[in-house]
Amino acid sequence: MDVFHAMKGRQSIRKFSREPVPREKILRMVEAATWAPSAGNAQNARFLVVEEAALLARMKGIVDDLLSRITGKTVPPDKINYHNLFAEAPVAVCVVGKPYESATDRHLREKDPERHRVRRYQVNAGLQSAASSITQFLLAAHSLGYGTCWMTGPLVAKPELESALSIRPPEELLAIIALGIPDSSPPPKPSRKPPEEITEFR
Ligand SMILES: Cc1cc2nc3c(=O)[nH]c(=O)nc-3n(C[C@H](O)[C@H](O)[C@H](O)COP(=O)(O)O)c2cc1C
């Protein structure tokens, strides 16, 4: 599939059929992700693929409990929303990343801690690298006929999910990709800004 065709055809899918996703297809998507650029070619993201219905339900419970706690409103067990829809997909791909630190960053840590902090938490090359691999995963999934939804909503319960998934520092959970065959025709794709509006030449 032509890259522009894939980019324009992909859209977030929030309803899936129950059909399982073969592991070899998932590995093809991960292969696409490995070809993404990463700072220092650190390839600092990995993919924890949750297929077990019981674990998906447990993750949903964790997210719903947290949301109920912070909003003061109970999330009914059958309610699917922006934060928990991954649990309705046959597969939830958890993106796990490690912070990236270059040799320059290590110098900065000692010589200029404030600049180090900005690079670590605002520039965040590790997070940018993981995001590029997620994008390629999504495009590969689309070209193979699968739908995805890139999700950070569930990460309101980041520490609790990390504990349930045994993700330990320095690794952390960065996103969840809901993955499966799209259930029905999705709503129209959200529009995009014209390139001229967001481009400035100097
Ligand atoms: C970093 C990131 C986090 C997102 N988190 C969620 C989420 O938690 N739940 C959700 O339903 N969609 C989530 N989305 C999907 C966006 O809502 C979606 O990409 C956007 O509205 C554009 O629509 P499109 O993907 O169909 O082109 C997220 C997207 C990104 C890039």
The ligand as an SDF file (V2000), in Angstrom:
LIG
                    3D

 31 33  0  0  0  0  0  0  0  0999 V2000
   -1.1750   10.3370   22.0280 C   0  0  0  0  0  0  0  0  0  0  0  0
   -2.6000    9.9870   21.6520 C   0  0  0  0  0  0  0  0  0  0  0  0
   -3.4840    9.5900   22.6290 C   0  0  0  0  0  0  0  0  0  0  0  0
   -4.7970    9.2100   22.3080 C   0  0  0  0  0  0  0  0  0  0  0  0
   -5.6080    8.7060   23.3000 N   0  0  0  0  0  0  0  0  0  0  0  0
   -6.8440    8.2650   22.9750 C   0  0  0  0  0  0  0  0  0  0  0  0
   -7.6590    7.6300   23.9600 C   0  0  0  0  0  0  0  0  0  0  0  0
   -7.2740    7.4510   25.1030 O   0  0  0  0  0  0  0  0  0  0  0  0
   -8.9050    7.2040   23.5910 N   0  0  0  0  0  0  0  0  0  0  0  0
   -9.3830    7.3640   22.3070 C   0  0  0  0  0  0  0  0  0  0  0  0
  -10.5220    6.9430   22.0460 O   0  0  0  0  0  0  0  0  0  0  0  0
   -8.6230    7.9580   21.3340 N   0  0  0  0  0  0  0  0  0  0  0  0
   -7.3610    8.3900   21.6440 C   0  0  0  0  0  0  0  0  0  0  0  0
   -6.5530    8.9280   20.6620 N   0  0  0  0  0  0  0  0  0  0  0  0
   -7.0470    9.0030   19.2670 C   0  0  0  0  0  0  0  0  0  0  0  0
   -7.3450   10.4350   18.8500 C   0  0  0  0  0  0  0  0  0  0  0  0
   -8.5400   10.8560   19.4360 O   0  0  0  0  0  0  0  0  0  0  0  0
   -7.4280   10.4700   17.3040 C   0  0  0  0  0  0  0  0  0  0  0  0
   -6.1990   10.0780   16.7630 O   0  0  0  0  0  0  0  0  0  0  0  0
   -7.7860   11.8610   16.7610 C   0  0  0  0  0  0  0  0  0  0  0  0
   -9.0630   12.2550   17.1630 O   0  0  0  0  0  0  0  0  0  0  0  0
   -7.7190   11.8980   15.2220 C   0  0  0  0  0  0  0  0  0  0  0  0
   -8.5830   10.9070   14.6710 O   0  0  0  0  0  0  0  0  0  0  0  0
   -8.0470    9.7470   13.7100 P   0  0  0  0  0  0  0  0  0  0  0  0
   -7.0330    8.9240   14.4930 O   0  0  0  0  0  0  0  0  0  0  0  0
   -9.2650    8.9450   13.3840 O   0  0  0  0  0  0  0  0  0  0  0  0
   -7.4050   10.3630   12.5180 O   0  0  0  0  0  0  0  0  0  0  0  0
   -5.2490    9.2980   20.9700 C   0  0  0  0  0  0  0  0  0  0  0  0
   -4.3410    9.6990   19.9760 C   0  0  0  0  0  0  0  0  0  0  0  0
   -3.0250   10.0280   20.3060 C   0  0  0  0  0  0  0  0  0  0  0  0
   -2.0550   10.3990   19.2090 C   0  0  0  0  0  0  0  0  0  0  0  0
  1  2  1  0
  2  3  1  0
  2 30  2  0
  3  4  2  0
  4  5  1  0
  4 28  1  0
  5  6  2  0
  6  7  1  0
  6 13  1  0
  7  8  2  0
  7  9  1  0
  9 10  1  0
 10 11  2  0
 10 12  1  0
 12 13  2  0
 13 14  1  0
 14 15  1  0
 14 28  1  0
 15 16  1  0
 16 17  1  0
 16 18  1  0
 18 19  1  0
 18 20  1  0
 20 21  1  0
 20 22  1  0
 22 23  1  0
 23 24  1  0
 24 25  2  0
 24 26  1  0
 24 27  1  0
 28 29  2  0
 29 30  1  0
 30 31  1  0
M  END
$$$$
